[in-house]
Amino acid sequence: MDLVVTVDSEADLPARIEDSQQQTMTAVASIEELSQTEAQLISDVNAYCGAAQPVETETEENAE
């Protein structure tokens, strides 16, 4: 947001907004990649330690 707030003139605003959007998209992609890496690491550690993987259980509604 600092990119948009510190813009020198209104004419520079569209370019700054574009820069801000690009940085946001890059950050989101990084977060998604890190989330996948985290899930894999957790799975690997659990497998190494012999921890059982959580099993999905039926809800009370499905059990009837």
C-alpha positions in Angstrom: 0.0 0.0 0.0 2.9 2.3 0.6 3.5 2.4 -3.1 0.1 3.9 -3.7 0.1 6.3 -0.7 3.5 7.8 -1.6 2.7 8.5 -5.2 4.0 11.9 -6.4 1.2 12.8 -8.7 -2.2 11.6 -9.8 -0.7 10.8 -13.2 1.7 8.3 -11.6 -1.1 6.5 -9.8 -2.1 3.9 -12.4 1.5 2.8 -12.8 1.9 2.5 -9.0 -1.4 0.6 -8.7 -0.1 -1.8 -11.3 3.2 -2.3 -9.4 1.2 -2.9 -6.2 -1.0 -5.4 -7.9 2.0 -7.3 -9.3 3.7 -7.4 -5.9 0.5 -8.7 -4.3 0.1 -11.4 -6.9 3.8 -12.4 -6.4 3.2 -12.6 -2.6 0.1 -14.7 -3.0 1.9 -17.1 -5.3 4.7 -17.4 -2.7 2.3 -18.1 0.1 0.5 -20.8 -1.9 3.8 -22.5 -2.7 5.0 -22.3 0.9 1.7 -23.8 2.0 2.2 -26.8 -0.3 5.7 -27.2 0.9 4.6 -27.0 4.5 1.9 -29.7 4.0 4.5 -32.0 2.3 7.0 -31.4 5.2 4.4 -32.2 7.8 3.5 -35.4 5.9 7.2 -36.4 5.6 7.9 -35.8 9.3 4.8 -37.7 10.3 5.8 -40.6 8.0 9.3 -40.6 9.4 8.1 -40.5 13.0 5.5 -43.2 12.3 2.6 -40.9 13.2 -0.8 -42.0 11.9 -2.4 -39.8 9.3 -5.7 -38.3 10.5 -8.7 -40.3 9.2 -11.8 -38.4 8.1 -14.8 -39.5 10.1 -18.4 -39.4 9.1 -20.5 -36.6 10.6 -23.5 -37.5 12.7 -25.7 -36.6 9.8 -24.0 -39.2 7.5 -23.9 -41.8 10.2 -27.7 -42.2 10.4 
